[in-house]
């Protein structure tokens, strides 16, 4: 039977390993979230680039323009 000190040491090792895995998972999640934000920004860029450059101006608005 292992001693109390050995069990504590084993638990400390396990906690350390879990903390390292947790950090790796958090880093991976953050990278995925960055990718999602980048894709959302790219999607918005594409949407804006496909929008009409010179939308039709209503006549009532055009008549108010100074020429």
FIBAFI-651250 format. One record per residue (C-alpha): chain; y, z, x; residue number from 1; residue in three letters. Coordinates in Angstrom, 3 decimals. Last residue first. Example, Ala and Ser with C-alpha at 12.3 -4.5 7.8 and 13.67 -1.06 7.14 Angstrom:
BEGIN
<node><mol>A</mol><y>-1.060</y><z>7.140</z><x>13.670</x><seq>2</seq><type>SER</type></node>
<node><mol>A</mol><y>-4.500</y><z>7.800</z><x>12.300</x><seq>1</seq><type>ALA</type></node>
! end
This chain:
BEGIN
<node><mol>A</mol><y>71.779</y><z>-58.875</z><x>-24.884</x><seq>67</seq><type>UNK</type></node>
<node><mol>A</mol><y>71.888</y><z>-55.382</z><x>-26.366</x><seq>66</seq><type>UNK</type></node>
<node><mol>A</mol><y>68.730</y><z>-54.572</z><x>-28.267</x><seq>65</seq><type>UNK</type></node>
<node><mol>A</mol><y>69.024</y><z>-53.385</z><x>-31.864</x><seq>64</seq><type>UNK</type></node>
<node><mol>A</mol><y>67.746</y><z>-56.721</z><x>-33.208</x><seq>63</seq><type>UNK</type></node>
<node><mol>A</mol><y>64.569</y><z>-56.255</z><x>-31.191</x><seq>62</seq><type>UNK</type></node>
<node><mol>A</mol><y>63.769</y><z>-53.005</z><x>-32.978</x><seq>61</seq><type>UNK</type></node>
<node><mol>A</mol><y>64.059</y><z>-54.571</z><x>-36.422</x><seq>60</seq><type>UNK</type></node>
<node><mol>A</mol><y>62.129</y><z>-57.609</z><x>-35.204</x><seq>59</seq><type>UNK</type></node>
<node><mol>A</mol><y>59.129</y><z>-55.467</z><x>-34.222</x><seq>58</seq><type>UNK</type></node>
<node><mol>A</mol><y>58.206</y><z>-55.649</z><x>-30.535</x><seq>57</seq><type>UNK</type></node>
<node><mol>A</mol><y>54.837</y><z>-57.204</z><x>-29.876</x><seq>56</seq><type>UNK</type></node>
<node><mol>A</mol><y>53.052</y><z>-55.403</z><x>-27.076</x><seq>55</seq><type>UNK</type></node>
<node><mol>A</mol><y>53.806</y><z>-56.561</z><x>-23.566</x><seq>54</seq><type>UNK</type></node>
<node><mol>A</mol><y>51.028</y><z>-55.550</z><x>-21.154</x><seq>53</seq><type>UNK</type></node>
<node><mol>A</mol><y>48.338</y><z>-55.349</z><x>-23.802</x><seq>52</seq><type>UNK</type></node>
<node><mol>A</mol><y>45.848</y><z>-52.615</z><x>-22.918</x><seq>51</seq><type>UNK</type></node>
<node><mol>A</mol><y>42.992</y><z>-53.617</z><x>-20.609</x><seq>50</seq><type>UNK</type></node>
<node><mol>A</mol><y>44.486</y><z>-51.861</z><x>-17.580</x><seq>49</seq><type>UNK</type></node>
<node><mol>A</mol><y>45.026</y><z>-48.737</z><x>-19.662</x><seq>48</seq><type>UNK</type></node>
<node><mol>A</mol><y>41.394</y><z>-48.609</z><x>-20.769</x><seq>47</seq><type>UNK</type></node>
<node><mol>A</mol><y>40.209</y><z>-49.268</z><x>-17.204</x><seq>46</seq><type>UNK</type></node>
<node><mol>A</mol><y>42.407</y><z>-46.466</z><x>-15.862</x><seq>45</seq><type>UNK</type></node>
<node><mol>A</mol><y>41.176</y><z>-44.122</z><x>-18.601</x><seq>44</seq><type>UNK</type></node>
<node><mol>A</mol><y>37.567</y><z>-44.907</z><x>-17.690</x><seq>43</seq><type>UNK</type></node>
<node><mol>A</mol><y>38.353</y><z>-44.327</z><x>-14.025</x><seq>42</seq><type>UNK</type></node>
<node><mol>A</mol><y>39.898</y><z>-40.933</z><x>-14.823</x><seq>41</seq><type>UNK</type></node>
<node><mol>A</mol><y>36.865</y><z>-39.993</z><x>-16.913</x><seq>40</seq><type>UNK</type></node>
<node><mol>A</mol><y>34.544</y><z>-41.148</z><x>-14.122</x><seq>39</seq><type>UNK</type></node>
<node><mol>A</mol><y>36.415</y><z>-39.038</z><x>-11.570</x><seq>38</seq><type>UNK</type></node>
<node><mol>A</mol><y>36.296</y><z>-36.014</z><x>-13.896</x><seq>37</seq><type>UNK</type></node>
<node><mol>A</mol><y>32.538</y><z>-36.488</z><x>-14.366</x><seq>36</seq><type>UNK</type></node>
<node><mol>A</mol><y>32.021</y><z>-36.832</z><x>-10.607</x><seq>35</seq><type>UNK</type></node>
<node><mol>A</mol><y>33.991</y><z>-33.624</z><x>-10.004</x><seq>34</seq><type>UNK</type></node>
<node><mol>A</mol><y>31.820</y><z>-31.846</z><x>-12.610</x><seq>33</seq><type>UNK</type></node>
<node><mol>A</mol><y>28.687</y><z>-33.100</z><x>-10.860</x><seq>32</seq><type>UNK</type></node>
<node><mol>A</mol><y>29.958</y><z>-31.823</z><x>-7.511</x><seq>31</seq><type>UNK</type></node>
<node><mol>A</mol><y>30.761</y><z>-28.454</z><x>-9.091</x><seq>30</seq><type>UNK</type></node>
<node><mol>A</mol><y>27.249</y><z>-28.249</z><x>-10.517</x><seq>29</seq><type>UNK</type></node>
<node><mol>A</mol><y>25.730</y><z>-29.033</z><x>-7.110</x><seq>28</seq><type>UNK</type></node>
<node><mol>A</mol><y>27.875</y><z>-26.384</z><x>-5.403</x><seq>27</seq><type>UNK</type></node>
<node><mol>A</mol><y>26.904</y><z>-23.853</z><x>-8.087</x><seq>26</seq><type>UNK</type></node>
<node><mol>A</mol><y>23.228</y><z>-24.696</z><x>-7.580</x><seq>25</seq><type>UNK</type></node>
<node><mol>A</mol><y>23.542</y><z>-24.268</z><x>-3.805</x><seq>24</seq><type>UNK</type></node>
<node><mol>A</mol><y>25.347</y><z>-20.964</z><x>-4.300</x><seq>23</seq><type>UNK</type></node>
<node><mol>A</mol><y>22.628</y><z>-19.751</z><x>-6.669</x><seq>22</seq><type>UNK</type></node>
<node><mol>A</mol><y>19.953</y><z>-20.758</z><x>-4.157</x><seq>21</seq><type>UNK</type></node>
<node><mol>A</mol><y>21.714</y><z>-18.712</z><x>-1.470</x><seq>20</seq><type>UNK</type></node>
<node><mol>A</mol><y>22.071</y><z>-15.727</z><x>-3.821</x><seq>19</seq><type>UNK</type></node>
<node><mol>A</mol><y>18.395</y><z>-16.002</z><x>-4.752</x><seq>18</seq><type>UNK</type></node>
<node><mol>A</mol><y>17.385</y><z>-15.975</z><x>-1.082</x><seq>17</seq><type>UNK</type></node>
<node><mol>A</mol><y>19.530</y><z>-12.905</z><x>-0.412</x><seq>16</seq><type>UNK</type></node>
<node><mol>A</mol><y>18.101</y><z>-11.098</z><x>-3.451</x><seq>15</seq><type>UNK</type></node>
<node><mol>A</mol><y>14.560</y><z>-11.901</z><x>-2.313</x><seq>14</seq><type>UNK</type></node>
<node><mol>A</mol><y>15.246</y><z>-10.636</z><x>1.200</x><seq>13</seq><type>UNK</type></node>
<node><mol>A</mol><y>16.732</y><z>-7.427</z><x>-0.203</x><seq>12</seq><type>UNK</type></node>
<node><mol>A</mol><y>13.685</y><z>-7.014</z><x>-2.443</x><seq>11</seq><type>UNK</type></node>
<node><mol>A</mol><y>11.331</y><z>-7.422</z><x>0.522</x><seq>10</seq><type>UNK</type></node>
<node><mol>A</mol><y>13.344</y><z>-4.892</z><x>2.538</x><seq>9</seq><type>UNK</type></node>
<node><mol>A</mol><y>13.200</y><z>-2.431</z><x>-0.376</x><seq>8</seq><type>UNK</type></node>
<node><mol>A</mol><y>9.440</y><z>-2.917</z><x>-0.672</x><seq>7</seq><type>UNK</type></node>
<node><mol>A</mol><y>9.016</y><z>-2.375</z><x>3.079</x><seq>6</seq><type>UNK</type></node>
<node><mol>A</mol><y>11.151</y><z>0.770</z><x>2.985</x><seq>5</seq><type>UNK</type></node>
<node><mol>A</mol><y>9.113</y><z>2.179</z><x>0.067</x><seq>4</seq><type>UNK</type></node>
<node><mol>A</mol><y>5.931</y><z>1.701</z><x>2.036</x><seq>3</seq><type>UNK</type></node>
<node><mol>A</mol><y>3.400</y><z>-0.942</z><x>1.368</x><seq>2</seq><type>UNK</type></node>
<node><mol>A</mol><y>0.000</y><z>0.000</z><x>0.000</x><seq>1</seq><type>UNK</type></node>
! end
